[in-house]
Amino acid sequence: MNKIFPSIISLLLIFIGCKENKVATENRTNSSRGKDPMAYVDPNIGTAHSRWFFYTPAAVPFGMAKLGPSTNGSYGNVQGWEAVGYDERHESIEGFANLHEFQVGGFLFTGMTGDLKTIPGSLENPDEGYRSRFNKEDEYARPGYYKVKLLDYEIEVELTATKRVGFQKYIFPKNEDSYLIFDVGNQLGESGEVKDASVSYNKETNTIEGWVITYPEYVKKYQPDGEVHMFFSGVVSKTPSSVGTFKSEQTFADSASVKGKGAGLFLKFSTEENESIEIKTGFSYTSIENARKNYSEEASNLNFEMAKNRAEEIWSEELNKINITDSSEVNKTKFYTGLYHALLGRGLASDVNGSFPENDGTIGQIPLDQNGKPEFNFYNTDSVWGAYWNLTQLWALVWPEYFNDFVQTHLLVYKNSGWLGDGLANSKFVSGVGTNFVGLVIASAYQAGIRDYDIELAFKAAYENEMKYKDRNEGAGKTDLGQFVNKGYIDYVPGWETTPEGSGFSVSHALEYSYSSYAVAQFAKALGKEKEYKELMELSDNWKNIYDEEIDFVRPKLASGEFLEDFDPFQPWAGFQEGNAWQYTFYVPHTPRQLVNTMGEEKFVKRLDSIFTVSEKTKFGGEEIDAFAGVKYLYNQGNQPNLHIAWLFNFTDHPWLTQKWVRKICNDFYGTEGIHGYGYGQDEDQGQLGSWYVMSSMGLFDVKGLTEIDPSFQIGSPLFDKIVINNGYGNNIVITTENNKPGNYYLQSIRLNGEQFKEHQIKFSTLKNGATINMTLGEKPNEDLFLKW
């Protein structure tokens, strides 16, 4: 997601009846010796063609300081979403970046020896700059820790972090010309053009401090007057023999400060063999003063080893909240790596004292509790397009306190700006795809019982997100909402833009707005707001206005009200954002039984089953190394619009096909290699595809995204022999399977708390209170397992 970009369109002609590296090897070798889930996490899975925020091993769950190696992070990001940062196919590292979020990246540090160089250099010619070659055999990554050897300089580098402080250790060879380089004023990852920067060294305290102001591409589009600020304050463990600054290749000897685009600083040392020099750096999105406070609170009494041990303890504790028992090392590796990515994304943006960046550029303050601590945390976030089919379900079940903070974050932006922001980069609007599902996500949090916020304010924000179209801020997305509300559909206007006059993605937008209207309608009903409930429920039926019953496809409509004549259901981007009509016709998640009845149950099942039969041949998402590999296919697990589709059989008389196809997707789409990880270099948006695997492999998933007043999870076929979930409410969910062999996809019987269970779904409230679920599997469907709809 998070990009609007054309893909080469190829037509499929089909008749539908009406190298694992040492990082991976070492992690999995360790896993056979112990049961700690940490041993099954392989951060290098899926790192070919991965996004900027994907590879940050040296971080804690939901942290601000996210450290990782950069192989091409300095290359720029023309569209704002390109895969830059770390690519497992690259053979040199330019340095180690400290901040990795959607549209946020800053502060590249590294070490070198010999003749000083102050530019990164290129992958094709590393000798141009301070970049260094490395061997995969010298690289090791696990949650909370990373190390590698820079071969060109014989320097070993180690990274770890607390929530807001990054730790870097450089182990140098004996050399009179050893350097630490702080490249502050150049673009990194998705951060966009640098507008200004500053860095300085204080010899009295041996501290380095600085800041950078960037102008990311999505801020440029959705909040043109906005910019992103980042600050740091760090301490170096050894006093340098000399200090200098630079701008690009121009150096300034004996200079301790420099300001402007391209600003950087270097420290020179004389080092002994295996001498270690450490950098501890506090970060902030509000001020250098708060970066100092973050450092003081979290790291002033920690050395590298202490921080590393603490980070690994935190990861172990969080990953152990879901404990898997199974004989398959591969499946456990997929599971815990997916869970790791689900907990890594969308990190802190507030300081230890509760300061946070406001949308209007000022500094906000989170209320403090009686102990002087912030009552909640404020987070950066990619947009929530599709997150209701993975992340938010996982958060609601196991990490409700984070989900609550997530809602509080968006409400703070709403109070400051008057709008909910689909995606946030230091509170600036960065609407990933020009839509906005934040209201739906807030509604689902409420329905799940996560309510420690101003509920009336939350409803007001969610309601306006579905209804308020006059003078709508583009950063809030849905600029075509007026047509949806007043006409019942959105005019198709060829191209890539969305305006009040229509959209090039008119069909997918109308489907999405129908779904989110339904979600907020249920929120209204739960609060006794009958007028708003009826109003929103009427809008939720608008999907019918773009459903062509003559061909049983959703189809673009023109301003005249006529369907587009030149229509190819395989064609992506023509009415459909990152997908096509084959995929989006199934996008009626709020009322799936009505969709089934509209198409006819026999045809619905036959078409959907055929889609998966064909899609299995391309591993359910295409095998090109491209974020858009599957947009022109029948099905695309690699992108958000399709993530509920395999679960739709549960709303037909063939629920066993959900059991079959979800299992096959888990087996084939997901891999354990750098290239075949989440598909083939596909679009793992801050943990979405990983958390889809987590939920689906446990056999729990809600097509409706927990938006019903009494939400439920539909039931699938768990991959594992035993699953113990320590839910976020002080209770355990225990799921066991019998006869769980390869090929035994099909549920034969279910017992809930010892009693026979024949429902298609299990209530969320039941799972909150703790439950024991026993399932028996077999090689053939049990057509009488569930009660008929």
Secondary structure as GFF3:
##gff-version 3
##sequence-region A 1 789
A	DSSP	alpha_helix	22	31	.	.	.	ID=ss1
A	DSSP	three_ten_helix	37	40	.	.	.	ID=ss2
A	DSSP	beta_strand	68	70	.	.	.	ID=ss3
A	DSSP	three_ten_helix	73	75	.	.	.	ID=ss4
A	DSSP	beta_strand	92	93	.	.	.	ID=ss5
A	DSSP	beta_strand	95	101	.	.	.	ID=ss6
A	DSSP	beta_strand	104	113	.	.	.	ID=ss7
A	DSSP	three_ten_helix	126	128	.	.	.	ID=ss8
A	DSSP	beta_strand	132	133	.	.	.	ID=ss9
A	DSSP	three_ten_helix	136	138	.	.	.	ID=ss10
A	DSSP	beta_strand	140	142	.	.	.	ID=ss11
A	DSSP	beta_strand	145	150	.	.	.	ID=ss12
A	DSSP	beta_strand	155	161	.	.	.	ID=ss13
A	DSSP	beta_strand	165	172	.	.	.	ID=ss14
A	DSSP	beta_strand	175	183	.	.	.	ID=ss15
A	DSSP	beta_strand	193	202	.	.	.	ID=ss16
A	DSSP	beta_strand	207	215	.	.	.	ID=ss17
A	DSSP	alpha_helix	217	222	.	.	.	ID=ss18
A	DSSP	beta_strand	228	236	.	.	.	ID=ss19
A	DSSP	beta_strand	242	247	.	.	.	ID=ss20
A	DSSP	beta_strand	250	253	.	.	.	ID=ss21
A	DSSP	beta_strand	257	259	.	.	.	ID=ss22
A	DSSP	beta_strand	263	271	.	.	.	ID=ss23
A	DSSP	beta_strand	275	284	.	.	.	ID=ss24
A	DSSP	alpha_helix	288	299	.	.	.	ID=ss25
A	DSSP	alpha_helix	304	319	.	.	.	ID=ss26
A	DSSP	beta_strand	322	325	.	.	.	ID=ss27
A	DSSP	alpha_helix	329	344	.	.	.	ID=ss28
A	DSSP	beta_strand	355	357	.	.	.	ID=ss29
A	DSSP	beta_strand	363	365	.	.	.	ID=ss30
A	DSSP	three_ten_helix	387	389	.	.	.	ID=ss31
A	DSSP	alpha_helix	391	398	.	.	.	ID=ss32
A	DSSP	alpha_helix	400	417	.	.	.	ID=ss33
A	DSSP	beta_strand	424	425	.	.	.	ID=ss34
A	DSSP	beta_strand	428	429	.	.	.	ID=ss35
A	DSSP	alpha_helix	438	447	.	.	.	ID=ss36
A	DSSP	alpha_helix	455	467	.	.	.	ID=ss37
A	DSSP	three_ten_helix	474	476	.	.	.	ID=ss38
A	DSSP	alpha_helix	481	487	.	.	.	ID=ss39
A	DSSP	beta_strand	498	499	.	.	.	ID=ss40
A	DSSP	beta_strand	502	503	.	.	.	ID=ss41
A	DSSP	alpha_helix	506	526	.	.	.	ID=ss42
A	DSSP	alpha_helix	530	540	.	.	.	ID=ss43
A	DSSP	three_ten_helix	542	546	.	.	.	ID=ss44
A	DSSP	beta_strand	547	548	.	.	.	ID=ss45
A	DSSP	beta_strand	553	554	.	.	.	ID=ss46
A	DSSP	alpha_helix	581	584	.	.	.	ID=ss47
A	DSSP	alpha_helix	592	599	.	.	.	ID=ss48
A	DSSP	alpha_helix	601	615	.	.	.	ID=ss49
A	DSSP	three_ten_helix	616	618	.	.	.	ID=ss50
A	DSSP	three_ten_helix	640	642	.	.	.	ID=ss51
A	DSSP	three_ten_helix	645	651	.	.	.	ID=ss52
A	DSSP	alpha_helix	656	668	.	.	.	ID=ss53
A	DSSP	alpha_helix	688	697	.	.	.	ID=ss54
A	DSSP	beta_strand	700	701	.	.	.	ID=ss55
A	DSSP	beta_strand	712	715	.	.	.	ID=ss56
A	DSSP	beta_strand	722	726	.	.	.	ID=ss57
A	DSSP	beta_strand	732	738	.	.	.	ID=ss58
A	DSSP	beta_strand	746	752	.	.	.	ID=ss59
A	DSSP	beta_strand	755	756	.	.	.	ID=ss60
A	DSSP	beta_strand	761	763	.	.	.	ID=ss61
A	DSSP	alpha_helix	764	768	.	.	.	ID=ss62
A	DSSP	beta_strand	771	778	.	.	.	ID=ss63
###
